[in-house]
Amino acid sequence: MEKLSIFLSHLTVESRLADILKAHLTQDFIGLVDVFVSSDRTSIPVGAKWLAEVTSALDKASIHLVLCSPDSVTRPWIQFEAGAAQIRGIPIIPICHSGLAAAQLPVPLSVWEGIEAATADGIRKLYDSIAAPLGSNTPGINFEAYAAEVVAFEKVYRANRASTIETSGDPTIEVIQNPRVICVSSQQFFKLGFENQIQIVLEAFPANIAHERVFTSADLRDRLSHGRFDIVHIAAFVCPRTGDLYFSEVDTQTGKATGTPVDKMSAEALCLLLKMAQTKLVVITSCESLVMAANLVAVTNVVATSDMISPQMMAVWVESFYKILQSQPLSQALDFAAMESRAPMRYYGRQTQQDEMLFKVESPKGGWPTQPT
């Protein structure tokens, strides 16, 4: 019997819920369904290969599931994937969670009958819809226990969202004189089009101000535990489920690290190191990782992506942001970079302090020394 192909569309930060659904569907329908999840473990940047895989999966799908939260229903890619399913005329099932009820679905998602994932009745309706084209009975599983897993996910998800609420207001300005900067990346990440981004960051500050790059967890631990770094720029893979920072090579098909030992750093460990280094600002330009941001805002301010961004768009944002950051407050640098690039970047203020910051570079008498060529 040919498997029923299901496409599961969702935000990267909601990957854990997608994992729960995929695992249950595969097990409960005893291998009769093939579920394609539209993201991987490490938020692989957008590229031609990634898009081709998504398009191929959309072409094969017989049912289209959409994880619908207050955030996801506003995202272009969610709408893009649902539109592709509509053109093909296959069933679309919005799966509502984390504060969005089926009755609150916006147009055009409201055209289809949504279910609420945190209820046993909602999960049962989902299974009925999948069993019908298979010509089978609905699996006799414990729908109450299934819904309880979703409720547990929602509790953690909402807590993370609450700890990363965007900061607003008119704070006082904290001036950081001659900031020390460190760029965190991996060799593999350069191959995906982000090599120039790191160089732009490094060249944004004069040569005699400490700014360097690291490619391993050992080097990052050494630098942050033995000195002050005001800005940490991260352009490396981050797992959307755990917040782990990867330095090892990553399989872009599965999202898993390749080879042994795996070189990575947990979000909790990075948080402690940033506290030691008295870091004022972390800029994450590689992916959207709610889990990492939720950890880091306990000790520092964070600027991070809020959606998928191409390397080209991110390069424009990085150049615009750091060009203005040399002489203007952080808020103005963020506003300028947003206008120049249209990149969806968000600022999350440190939980215990929301002062505005100015990273001021002062020229010494006689000017800066000439950089060697």
C-alpha positions, 0 to 999 in steps of 0.5 A, spaced: 500 500 500 502 506 498 504 511 503 499 517 504 504 523 504 503 529 509 506 536 508 507 539 515 508 547 515 511 550 521 515 556 524 522 554 526 521 555 533 515 551 533 519 545 531 518 541 537 511 541 536 512 538 529 516 533 532 511 531 537 506 530 531 510 527 526 512 521 531 505 520 533 503 520 526 508 515 524 507 510 529 499 511 530 498 510 523 503 504 523 508 507 517 502 508 512 504 515 512 510 519 510 510 526 514 515 531 511 517 537 516 518 543 513 524 545 517 530 541 520 534 541 527 539 547 525 535 552 522 539 551 515 539 558 511 535 559 505 538 556 499 536 553 492 537 546 495 532 547 501 527 550 496 527 545 491 526 540 497 520 543 500 517 544 493 518 537 491 515 535 498 509 540 496 508 536 489 507 529 493 503 531 498 496 529 499 494 532 505 497 539 508 498 540 515 499 547 518 501 549 525 497 555 526 500 560 532 499 567 533 506 568 530 506 563 525 499 565 521 503 572 519 509 569 516 510 569 509 512 562 508 507 559 512 502 563 507 506 561 501 506 553 503 498 553 504 497 557 497 501 552 494 497 546 497 490 550 495 493 551 488 493 543 488 487 542 491 489 538 496 486 538 503 489 543 508 488 542 516 490 548 520 492 546 527 491 551 532 496 552 538 499 556 543 493 561 544 490 561 537 483 558 537 480 555 530 475 561 530 481 566 530 484 564 524 485 569 519 483 569 512 485 565 508 486 560 513 480 561 516 477 558 509 479 551 512 476 547 518 481 548 523 482 543 529 485 545 536 491 541 538 491 542 546 484 538 546 483 530 545 477 532 541 481 536 536 487 531 535 481 526 534 478 530 528 485 530 525 486 523 525 479 522 522 481 526 517 488 522 515 484 516 516 479 517 511 483 517 505 487 511 507 480 507 508 482 505 515 479 506 522 481 512 526 487 509 531 484 507 538 490 511 541 489 515 548 487 522 545 487 525 552 495 523 553 496 526 546 493 533 548 497 533 554 503 533 550 501 539 546 499 542 553 506 541 556 509 544 549 505 550 549 507 551 557 514 551 555 513 555 548 509 561 552 514 561 557 520 562 552 516 567 548 514 571 555 522 572 556 523 575 549 518 580 549 521 586 544 523 592 548 520 599 547 520 605 551 525 611 552 531 608 556 537 612 558 543 611 554 549 607 557 555 609 553 560 603 552 567 606 550 571 602 544 567 596 545 571 589 544 567 584 539 568 577 538 565 573 532 562 566 532 562 562 526 564 555 523 568 553 517 561 550 514 557 556 515 562 560 510 560 555 504 553 557 505 554 565 503 556 568 510 563 569 509 563 576 507 558 577 513 563 576 518 569 580 515 564 586 515 563 585 522 570 585 523 572 591 519 566 595 522 571 597 528 578 600 528 584 595 528 587 597 535 580 595 538 580 588 540 575 584 535 576 577 533 573 571 530 572 563 533 571 557 530 570 552 536 567 551 542 574 551 546 576 557 543 570 561 545 570 558 552 577 561 552 576 568 550 569 569 554 572 566 560 578 570 560 576 577 558 571 582 557 567 582 550 561 587 549 559 585 543 558 577 541 556 576 533 553 569 532 553 566 525 553 559 526 548 553 526 543 554 532 538 548 534 531 551 534 529 545 539 535 546 544 538 552 543 545 549 542 550 552 538 554 548 533 561 548 530 561 542 527 559 540 520 552 539 519 548 534 515 543 539 511 539 534 509 537 531 516 540 537 520 544 533 525 552 534 526 556 529 522 562 526 525 565 525 532 566 528 537 560 533 536 563 540 537 557 544 540 555 549 546 549 549 550 545 555 550 545 555 558 553 554 558 553 560 553 549 564 558 554 563 563 560 565 559 557 571 556 556 573 564 563 572 565 565 576 559 560 582 561 557 582 554 552 587 553 549 585 546 549 578 542 547 579 535 544 572 532 544 573 524 544 565 522 537 563 524 531 564 528 532 561 535 527 562 541 530 557 545 537 561 545 534 568 546 530 566 552 536 563 555 541 569 553 536 575 555 537 573 562 544 576 562 545 580 556 541 584 550 539 580 544 538 582 537 536 576 533 532 574 526 525 573 527 524 569 520 528 566 514 533 570 511 537 569 505 544 571 506 544 576 501 539 580 505 543 579 511 549 581 508 545 588 507 543 588 514 549 587 517 553 592 513 548 597 515 547 595 522 554 596 524 556 602 520 551 606 524 553 602 531 559 605 531 557 612 532 549 612 534 545 609 539 543 601 538 536 603 537 538 608 531 542 602 528 537 597 528 532 602 525 537 604 519 538 597 518 531 595 518 529 600 513 536 599 508 535 591 508 527 589 510 530 584 514 526 581 520 530 582 526 528 583 533 531 586 539 530 583 546 532 587 552 535 584 558 530 582 563 534 586 568 536 592 565 533 596 559 537 602 558 539 604 551 546 603 549 551 607 545 558 603 542 562 609 542 569 609 538 573 615 540 579 616 535 586 617 539 590 623 538 594 623 531 588 618 529 588 611 528 594 607 526 594 604 519 592 597 518 598 593 515 597 591 508 
